[in-house]
Amino acid sequence: MNHIAIIGGGPGGLMLGLLLQQRGYNFTIFEKSDGQNHQSQGGSLDIHGDTGQIPLKEAGLIDAFNKLARFEGEDTKIVDSTGQIYYEDYGDGEGERPEIDRGELCDLIRSHINTTSIKYGYEFESLEQLANGNCEVAFSNGYREQFDYVIGSDGAFSKVRSYLVDVDVEYTGISMVEINVEDVKQQHPNLLEYNKNGKMMALEADKGLLAQLNGDDKIKVYVSYRMAEAELDDYKQLSQEALRNQLLSDFEQWDEELLNYIRHMSNEVLFRRIYRLPIGFNWETNQSITLIGDAAHLMSPFAGEGVNMALYDAYLFVKALDEYTDDMTITKKYEQAMNEVSSNSAQASQENLERMFSEDAAKKLGDMFTSMD
């Protein structure tokens, strides 16, 4: 592999680039964004000791990560719609799944990559595999370049994936309105005290309020519903005030403490439908193209495995590079290892989805957490 294209500059693509750089490989990361908005992309991530932290150690970043990570962010509270607590754990700050904001993680990894190896503002358009096995990659800005290997790290709606397999994402039945409560220390200390330093999950049948304290003095809240795929469009069309009133109406029977998450919402709102790829699906190995992260195994977020799998995929790929020399063998061994691990994570994510959006959801999830202690 003389020249590798990584399509997508999220956590997985960046980690892969850094691990390749440390091994002396020639690579370029192509990212469609301008590279200036890492801090505003996504919320807080819990990085797992048995997956996501392994590549951080491999890259020599674990000490820097530990300085940034919020070990107190593992605090967890699970309640039902009445506010009854089914699980509560305010840890000792020494857990194996510390939290870090997505932007901080990306910036940490990116700061160790040669700037000439990342091109921002390059949106992948198409790929042509040539007779010699090389790939000519075209971008929407007109730029074209040949590579002998292409790795799709381009997320849930990956365009690179279509060159390997004809499979599309599936709607899980869950949609979310992502809201934020800002400046919580000064403006909303009572809500901060209720939420604590980590996650608060309020669940009742087909609805949920999933709250997470981020590192920027903001609580990010995923107002979650089991609903038809098209129904979220009705929420998108509402004004800010009408949206707040609609959410309050949807949860009007819930405990007043929980309604405060909605009452104090800022104007920063996103709408999310939760998709997945079929669990355990795979494709015929191609000697010049493969996938990592959500492009390879999109799963629901309810086991916290998505970013961890993306980081771990990068580690598995370079481990195959370390061990084998033939491109086809490298790819096959990587994909076998990746599929085995990600299938288990995707299954756990789906089981948690079903558990969290069912009757007695808070009790079921609380019992699961208790059994893991």
C-alpha positions as CSV (number, residue, x, y, z in Angstrom):
1,M,0.0,0.0,0.0
2,N,1.9,2.9,-1.3
3,H,-0.8,5.6,-1.2
4,I,-3.9,5.3,0.8
5,A,-7.0,7.5,0.7
6,I,-9.1,7.8,3.8
7,I,-12.6,9.2,3.0
8,G,-13.9,10.9,6.1
9,G,-12.1,12.8,8.9
10,G,-14.1,11.8,12.0
11,P,-12.6,10.1,15.0
12,G,-12.1,6.8,13.2
13,G,-10.5,8.3,10.0
14,L,-8.2,10.5,12.1
15,M,-7.1,7.7,14.3
16,L,-6.4,5.5,11.3
17,G,-4.4,8.3,9.7
18,L,-2.3,8.8,12.8
19,L,-1.6,5.1,13.2
20,L,-0.6,4.9,9.5
21,Q,1.6,8.0,9.9
22,Q,3.4,6.4,12.8
23,R,4.2,3.4,10.6
24,G,5.5,5.5,7.7
25,Y,2.6,5.0,5.2
26,N,1.7,7.6,2.6
27,F,-1.9,8.6,3.1
28,T,-4.4,11.4,2.7
29,I,-7.5,12.0,4.7
30,F,-10.3,13.7,2.7
31,E,-13.0,15.5,4.8
32,K,-15.9,17.3,3.4
33,S,-16.2,19.8,6.2
34,D,-13.9,22.8,6.5
35,G,-12.2,21.4,9.6
36,Q,-13.1,24.4,11.8
37,N,-16.2,23.0,13.5
38,H,-14.9,19.9,15.4
39,Q,-16.0,21.5,18.7
40,S,-19.6,21.8,17.6
41,Q,-19.9,18.2,16.2
42,G,-21.7,15.8,18.4
43,G,-21.9,15.4,22.1
44,S,-20.0,13.6,24.8
45,L,-18.6,10.2,24.1
46,D,-17.7,7.4,26.6
47,I,-14.4,5.8,25.5
48,H,-14.3,2.1,26.5
49,G,-11.2,0.5,28.0
50,D,-11.5,-2.7,26.0
51,T,-12.0,-1.0,22.5
52,G,-11.7,2.8,22.1
53,Q,-8.8,3.3,24.5
54,I,-6.6,0.5,22.9
55,P,-5.8,2.6,19.8
56,L,-5.2,5.7,21.9
57,K,-2.6,3.7,23.8
58,E,-1.2,2.3,20.5
59,A,-0.8,5.9,19.3
60,G,0.8,7.1,22.5
61,L,-2.1,9.4,23.3
62,I,-3.6,7.8,26.4
63,D,-1.9,10.2,28.9
64,A,-3.1,13.2,26.9
65,F,-6.6,11.6,26.7
66,N,-6.7,11.0,30.4
67,K,-6.0,14.7,31.1
68,L,-8.9,15.7,28.9
69,A,-11.3,13.0,29.8
70,R,-14.0,13.4,32.5
71,F,-13.9,10.3,34.6
72,E,-16.7,11.7,36.7
73,G,-18.7,11.7,33.6
74,E,-19.5,8.0,34.2
75,D,-22.2,9.1,36.8
76,T,-25.4,7.4,35.8
77,K,-29.0,7.8,36.9
78,I,-32.0,5.9,35.5
79,V,-35.6,7.0,36.4
80,D,-39.1,6.5,35.1
81,S,-41.5,9.2,34.1
82,T,-42.5,9.8,37.7
83,G,-38.9,10.4,38.7
84,Q,-38.6,7.1,40.6
85,I,-35.0,6.1,40.6
86,Y,-34.1,2.5,39.5
87,Y,-30.4,2.9,39.3
88,E,-28.0,5.5,40.6
89,D,-24.2,5.4,40.5
90,Y,-21.9,8.3,41.3
91,G,-18.5,6.7,40.8
92,D,-15.1,7.2,42.3
93,G,-13.7,8.8,39.1
94,E,-11.6,5.7,38.3
95,G,-13.9,3.9,35.8
96,E,-13.1,2.3,32.5
97,R,-15.4,4.4,30.3
98,P,-14.5,8.1,30.9
99,E,-16.3,10.8,28.9
100,I,-14.8,13.3,26.4
101,D,-16.5,15.7,24.0
102,R,-16.3,14.5,20.4
103,G,-14.6,17.8,19.3
104,E,-11.9,17.4,21.9
105,L,-11.2,13.9,20.9
106,C,-10.9,14.8,17.2
107,D,-8.7,17.8,18.0
108,L,-6.4,15.6,20.1
109,I,-5.9,13.1,17.4
110,R,-5.6,15.7,14.6
111,S,-3.0,17.7,16.5
112,H,-0.5,14.8,16.0
113,I,-1.1,14.3,12.2
114,N,0.9,16.2,9.6
115,T,-1.3,19.0,8.3
116,T,-0.3,18.1,4.7
117,S,-2.0,14.7,5.1
118,I,-5.5,16.1,5.7
119,K,-7.5,17.9,3.0
120,Y,-10.6,19.7,4.2
121,G,-13.5,20.8,1.9
122,Y,-13.2,17.6,-0.2
123,E,-16.6,15.8,-0.6
124,F,-16.3,12.4,-2.1
125,E,-18.2,12.0,-5.3
126,S,-17.2,8.8,-7.0
127,L,-14.7,6.0,-7.3
128,E,-13.4,4.0,-10.3
129,Q,-11.4,0.8,-9.8
130,L,-8.9,0.5,-12.6
131,A,-7.6,-2.6,-14.4
132,N,-4.4,-2.6,-12.3
133,G,-6.5,-2.5,-9.1
134,N,-5.8,1.1,-8.3
135,C,-8.7,3.5,-7.6
136,E,-9.3,6.9,-9.1
137,V,-11.2,9.0,-6.6
138,A,-13.2,12.0,-7.7
139,F,-14.5,14.8,-5.4
140,S,-17.3,17.3,-5.9
141,N,-14.8,20.2,-6.2
142,G,-13.4,18.6,-9.4
143,Y,-10.2,17.2,-7.8
144,R,-9.3,13.7,-8.9
145,E,-6.4,11.4,-7.8
146,Q,-5.3,7.8,-8.0
147,F,-4.6,5.7,-5.0
148,D,-3.8,2.0,-4.6
149,Y,-6.0,1.7,-1.6
150,V,-9.2,3.5,-0.4
151,I,-10.8,3.3,3.0
152,G,-14.3,4.5,3.5
153,S,-14.7,6.3,6.9
154,D,-17.6,8.4,5.6
155,G,-20.2,7.5,8.2
156,A,-23.8,6.2,8.2
157,F,-24.7,7.2,4.7
158,S,-21.4,6.2,3.2
159,K,-20.9,6.6,-0.5
160,V,-17.8,4.4,-0.5
161,R,-19.9,1.5,0.8
162,S,-21.9,1.3,-2.4
163,Y,-18.7,0.2,-4.3
164,L,-18.5,-2.9,-2.1
165,V,-22.1,-4.0,-1.3
166,D,-25.6,-3.1,-2.2
167,V,-27.1,-2.6,1.2
168,D,-28.8,0.4,2.7
169,V,-29.4,1.6,6.2
170,E,-32.6,0.7,8.0
171,Y,-34.7,3.0,10.2
172,T,-34.8,1.6,13.8
173,G,-38.1,3.1,14.7
174,I,-36.5,5.7,17.0
175,S,-36.3,9.4,16.4
176,M,-34.8,12.2,18.5
177,V,-35.1,15.9,19.0
178,E,-31.6,17.0,20.3
179,I,-31.9,20.0,22.6
180,N,-29.4,21.7,24.8
181,V,-29.5,23.4,28.2
182,E,-26.6,25.9,28.3
183,D,-24.6,27.7,31.1
184,V,-26.0,25.2,33.6
185,K,-23.6,26.1,36.4
186,Q,-24.7,29.7,36.6
187,Q,-28.2,29.6,35.1
188,H,-29.6,26.2,36.1
189,P,-27.7,24.9,39.1
190,N,-30.8,22.9,40.3
191,L,-31.0,21.0,37.1
192,L,-27.2,20.4,37.2
193,E,-27.6,19.0,40.7
194,Y,-30.4,16.7,39.5
195,N,-28.4,15.6,36.4
196,K,-25.0,15.2,38.2
197,N,-21.8,14.9,36.2
198,G,-22.8,12.2,33.7
199,K,-25.9,10.6,32.2
200,M,-29.5,10.9,33.3
201,M,-31.9,8.5,31.5
202,A,-35.7,8.9,32.0
203,L,-37.7,6.1,30.3
204,E,-41.3,5.2,29.9
205,A,-42.6,2.9,27.2
206,D,-42.1,4.6,23.8
207,K,-40.5,7.8,25.0
208,G,-37.3,8.9,26.8
209,L,-35.3,11.9,27.9
210,L,-31.6,11.0,27.6
211,A,-29.4,13.8,29.1
212,Q,-25.6,14.1,29.3
213,L,-23.5,16.8,30.8
214,N,-20.9,17.9,28.3
215,G,-17.5,19.5,29.0
216,D,-18.7,23.0,27.8
217,D,-21.1,23.6,30.7
218,K,-24.0,22.3,28.6
219,I,-26.4,19.5,29.1
220,K,-27.3,17.8,25.8
221,V,-30.7,16.1,25.9
222,Y,-32.0,13.6,23.4
223,V,-35.8,13.8,23.5
224,S,-36.5,10.4,22.1
225,Y,-39.6,8.7,20.6
226,R,-40.6,5.4,19.1
227,M,-42.4,6.9,16.0
228,A,-42.9,6.4,12.3
229,E,-40.0,7.6,10.1
230,A,-41.9,10.5,8.5
231,E,-43.3,11.8,11.8
232,L,-40.2,13.7,12.8
233,D,-40.8,16.1,9.9
234,D,-43.8,17.5,11.8
235,Y,-41.5,18.6,14.5
236,K,-39.0,20.1,12.1
237,Q,-41.6,22.5,10.8
238,L,-42.4,24.0,14.2
239,S,-41.0,27.4,15.4
240,Q,-38.7,27.3,18.4
241,E,-41.5,28.3,20.8
242,A,-44.0,25.9,19.2
243,L,-41.5,23.1,19.4
244,R,-40.9,23.7,23.1
245,N,-44.6,23.6,23.7
246,Q,-45.0,20.5,21.7
247,L,-42.3,18.7,23.6
248,L,-43.8,19.8,26.9
249,S,-47.2,18.5,25.7
250,D,-45.7,15.2,24.7
251,F,-44.2,14.8,28.2
252,E,-46.9,16.6,30.2
253,Q,-47.6,13.7,32.6
254,W,-43.9,13.4,33.5
255,D,-42.2,14.6,36.7
256,E,-41.6,18.3,37.0
257,E,-37.8,17.9,37.5
258,L,-37.7,16.1,34.1
259,L,-39.7,18.8,32.3
260,N,-37.1,21.3,33.3
261,Y,-34.8,19.8,30.7
262,I,-37.3,21.0,28.1
263,R,-38.3,24.3,29.7
264,H,-34.7,25.5,29.8
265,M,-33.8,24.4,26.2
266,S,-31.8,26.8,24.1
267,N,-32.3,27.7,20.5
268,E,-29.8,25.0,19.4
269,V,-31.8,22.1,18.1
270,L,-31.1,19.1,15.9
271,F,-33.4,16.4,14.6
272,R,-32.2,12.8,14.3
273,R,-33.6,9.6,13.0
274,I,-31.7,6.6,14.3
275,Y,-30.6,4.2,11.6
276,R,-28.7,0.9,11.5
277,L,-27.1,-1.5,9.0
278,P,-28.3,-5.1,9.1
279,I,-26.5,-6.8,12.0
280,G,-23.7,-9.1,10.9
281,F,-23.9,-8.2,7.2
282,N,-20.6,-8.3,5.2
283,W,-19.3,-8.1,1.7
284,E,-16.9,-9.8,-0.7
285,T,-13.4,-8.7,0.1
286,N,-11.9,-6.2,-2.4
287,Q,-8.1,-5.9,-2.5
288,S,-8.2,-2.1,-2.9
289,I,-11.3,-0.9,-0.9
290,T,-12.6,-1.4,2.6
291,L,-14.6,0.4,5.3
292,I,-14.3,1.4,8.9
293,G,-16.7,2.8,11.5
294,D,-20.3,3.6,10.8
295,A,-19.7,3.0,7.1
296,A,-19.0,-0.6,7.9
297,H,-21.4,-1.4,10.8
298,L,-23.8,1.5,11.6
299,M,-25.6,0.7,14.9
300,S,-27.9,2.5,17.2
301,P,-26.2,4.5,20.0
302,F,-27.8,2.7,22.9
303,A,-24.7,0.7,23.8
304,G,-22.3,3.6,23.3
305,E,-20.3,1.5,20.9
306,G,-20.3,3.5,17.7
307,V,-17.2,5.7,18.1
308,N,-15.4,3.0,20.1
309,M,-15.8,0.6,17.1
310,A,-14.6,3.2,14.7
311,L,-11.4,3.8,16.8
312,Y,-10.9,0.0,17.3
313,D,-11.4,-0.6,13.5
314,A,-8.4,1.7,12.9
315,Y,-6.4,-0.4,15.3
316,L,-7.5,-3.7,13.8
317,F,-6.6,-2.4,10.3
318,V,-3.0,-1.4,11.2
319,K,-2.6,-4.7,13.1
320,A,-3.4,-6.5,9.9
321,L,-0.9,-4.3,8.1
322,D,1.8,-5.1,10.7
323,E,1.2,-8.9,10.3
324,Y,0.7,-9.4,6.6
325,T,2.1,-8.1,3.4
326,D,-0.4,-9.0,0.7
327,D,-3.1,-6.4,0.2
328,M,-5.9,-9.0,-0.2
329,T,-4.8,-10.9,2.9
330,I,-4.5,-7.7,4.9
331,T,-8.0,-6.7,3.9
332,K,-9.5,-10.1,4.5
333,K,-8.0,-10.5,7.9
334,Y,-9.0,-7.0,9.0
335,E,-12.6,-7.5,7.8
336,Q,-12.9,-10.8,9.6
337,A,-11.7,-9.4,12.9
338,M,-13.8,-6.2,12.5
339,N,-17.0,-8.1,11.6
340,E,-16.6,-10.4,14.6
341,V,-16.3,-7.6,17.1
342,S,-18.8,-5.2,15.5
343,S,-21.5,-7.8,15.2
344,N,-21.5,-8.4,18.9
345,S,-21.6,-4.6,19.6
346,A,-24.4,-4.1,17.1
347,Q,-26.4,-6.9,18.7
348,A,-25.9,-5.3,22.2
349,S,-27.0,-1.9,20.8
350,Q,-30.2,-3.4,19.3
351,E,-31.0,-5.3,22.5
352,N,-30.6,-2.0,24.5
353,L,-32.9,-0.2,22.1
354,E,-35.6,-2.8,22.6
355,R,-35.1,-2.6,26.4
356,M,-35.1,1.2,26.6
357,F,-38.3,1.6,24.6
358,S,-40.6,-0.9,26.2
359,E,-42.9,-1.3,29.1
360,D,-41.1,-1.0,32.5
361,A,-38.1,0.3,30.6
362,A,-36.5,2.1,33.5
363,K,-36.7,-1.0,35.7
364,K,-35.3,-3.3,33.0
365,L,-32.4,-1.0,32.3
366,G,-31.8,-0.4,36.0
367,D,-31.7,-4.1,36.6
368,M,-29.2,-4.5,33.7
369,F,-26.9,-1.9,35.2
370,T,-27.2,-3.4,38.6
371,S,-26.2,-6.8,37.3
372,M,-23.1,-5.3,35.7
373,D,-21.8,-3.8,39.0
